[in-house]
């Protein structure tokens, strides 16, 4: 069984490096065995989309789903549940 961590994102380009350092450290320490990280990009306009695409190419335990436009936090969480 896999545990999915859903991370809704909207214009988070500045916060992604810090988040990635923390997630990668946890993963490398074996604290996330059987887990996946599912980013839901909620129509970001600041480069978050491109950054997340690059991140998931490097980490097989991460995925991303994109909304074409901002739909709000509730919609992003529902998209995460539907794709987990």
Buried (B, 14 or more C-beta within 10 A) or exposed (E): EEEBBBBBBBBBBEEBEEBBEEBBEEBEEEEBEEBBBBBBBBBBEEEBBEBBEEBBEEBEBBBBBBBEEBBEEEBBBBBBEEEB
